[in-house]
Amino acid sequence: DAMVIQNPRYQVTQFGKPVTLSCSQTLNHNVMYWYQQKSSQAPKLLFHYYDKDFNNEADTPDNFQSRRPNTSFCFLDIRSPGLGDAAMYLCATSRDYIMGEQYFGPGTRLTVT
Amino acid sequence: GESVGLHLPTLSVQEGDNSIINCAYSNSASDYFIWYKQESGKGPQFIIDIRSNMDKRQGQRVTVLLNKTVKHLSLQIAATQPGDSAVYFCAEMEYGNKLVFGAGTILRVKS
């Protein structure tokens, strides 16, 4: 059974039109992460939540926001998608910081037209 | 900032042979390392991890070696199978909560 679920798997949005990607987990993990992965590149961390505490990476554009309404769900909001935001967006979870193994979802592939 | 990098972007091996994927890291303070496998269209899948107080760890058909002296990490896959074809990433844990991924190595298994 899937432990980290991402919906939708494929998302098409128009340039400048806000879009929300969703992630849910059944592991009851404290930490949830959002990564951006462009073609043939490594995943790049955008931000993460430890419980309700939000931790942004210094180089994450303001265009990217996140919400975590409860333990199980976390959302990635892109306020005004540009063509350069087309990528695979990966959600991951970990139990905490000490046990560092991160479990990844299947990703959402975002296309911007 | 400091980064994790890989020596070989693509590795081709014959089915049944052993594979070795290498990774160099630069942050001597990193204390936890993970190897992930990513198949096309999927998220990274955990393979094996190692903490800095160890120099070797074995799993099923996989072995990770850590050489802190030269800041080098390797993943050995025994009896490589077609299903092992994927991109392999090493990742370095910095500051207890941030994974920094290496560039990735494509492993191609020839039948």
Boltz contact constraints between the chains, C-beta under 6 A:
constraints:
  - contact:
      token1: [A, 42]
      token2: [B, 89]
      max_distance: 6.0
  - contact:
      token1: [A, 42]
      token2: [B, 101]
      max_distance: 6.0
  - contact:
      token1: [A, 42]
      token2: [B, 103]
      max_distance: 6.0
  - contact:
      token1: [A, 42]
      token2: [B, 104]
      max_distance: 6.0
  - contact:
      token1: [A, 43]
      token2: [B, 101]
      max_distance: 6.0
  - contact:
      token1: [A, 90]
      token2: [B, 43]
      max_distance: 6.0
  - contact:
      token1: [A, 97]
      token2: [B, 96]
      max_distance: 6.0
  - contact:
      token1: [A, 97]
      token2: [B, 97]
      max_distance: 6.0
  - contact:
      token1: [A, 100]
      token2: [B, 32]
      max_distance: 6.0
  - contact:
      token1: [A, 100]
      token2: [B, 93]
      max_distance: 6.0
  - contact:
      token1: [A, 101]
      token2: [B, 46]
      max_distance: 6.0
  - contact:
      token1: [A, 104]
      token2: [B, 43]
      max_distance: 6.0
  - contact:
      token1: [A, 104]
      token2: [B, 44]
      max_distance: 6.0
  - contact:
      token1: [A, 105]
      token2: [B, 43]
      max_distance: 6.0
  - contact:
      token1: [A, 106]
      token2: [B, 42]
      max_distance: 6.0
  - contact:
      token1: [A, 106]
      token2: [B, 43]
      max_distance: 6.0
  - contact:
      token1: [A, 107]
      token2: [B, 43]
      max_distance: 6.0
